[in-house]
Amino acid sequence: MAKKVNFVPQGDRVLVEAAEAESKTSGGIIIPDTAKEKPQKGVVVAVGPGKKKDEPVTLKVGDKVLYGKYSGTEIGIDGKEYLIMRQDDVLGYFE
């Protein structure tokens, strides 16, 4: 589980900690850093209040989400890399 971050996104934005990129294939071949694919799943670590009072953010801290390959903006907070994106950029979450 991701640790608590002292950051509050604005509006309908969420802060996501991306999952680690795969370092081995299912057949056991090691993938070099230059060939690793950008992960498309992660864990929500902070959520904004929503656009309006009647449109709250439905995601919550700790949700495991799936997002588009080029979604979000990479930011660094306290020496750790995160993605900040709109809730609409999240394709779905795992239960």
N, C-alpha and C positions, 0 to 999 in steps of 0.2 A: 504494500500500500504506500502511496506517495505521502511524503511528510507535509505538514501544514506550511503554507507560504503566506507571508505577510504582504499580500497583494490582493486588491479587489478590482476585478475588471468592471468596466462601465457598460451600461446598457445590457444588451443581450449577448455579451461576450463571455467566453469560458476560457480558462487557462488549463492547458493539457500537458501532462508530462508524457512524452512519446515513449513507446516501448523500445527496447533495445533491438537493433537490426540483427537479423540472423547471421551467425558467423559460420555455420555449417549447413550443407544441404542435407536432405533426408538420406542421401547415399553416403554421407560422411566426408564429402569434399569441403575443404576449408575455403571460405570466400574471403578474398583480400578486401581491405577497407575501401579501396577505390571502386570495387564492383558491387558493394552492398547497396541494396535498394532502400530507399527512404521508408521507414515504417509508416503504416497507415492506421495504427491503433495506439491507444494510450489510455491514461487515467486522468480524469478531471480532478484538478487540485484546487480550483477556485472558480466561483461563478458570480456573474453580475446580478443586479436586481431585476433586470428585464427592461424592455422598452418603455412600457407604461404599467400602471398598477394592475390593469386588467390583462396584461400580457407578461406574466412572470416567466423566468427561465425554468424549464421543466427538468433540466439535468441537475444533478446534485454532486457534491464532492464525493469522490470514490467510485463514480460510475466508470466502467470500462467502455470506451467509445471507439467507433470506426469512423474515419474521416477520409476525404478525398486526398489524392496523392499530393496535390499542390495547394492544399487548404492551409489557411492560417499564416501568421507571421512569426518567425523565430525571434525570441527574446531571451536574454540572460538575466536571471535574478539570483543574487547571492552565489554566483559562480556556477549555476546550473542552467541548462538550456530547456526552454519550454516553448510551446506554441500557443498563441492567443488567436482565437477565431470566433466568429459569430456562431450562435447556436444553430443557425440554418446550414452551416458548413458541415455539421456533424451528420453523418448518414444514418447512424443508429447506435444502439448500445447493447451490451450483453447483460443478460439477467442471471 
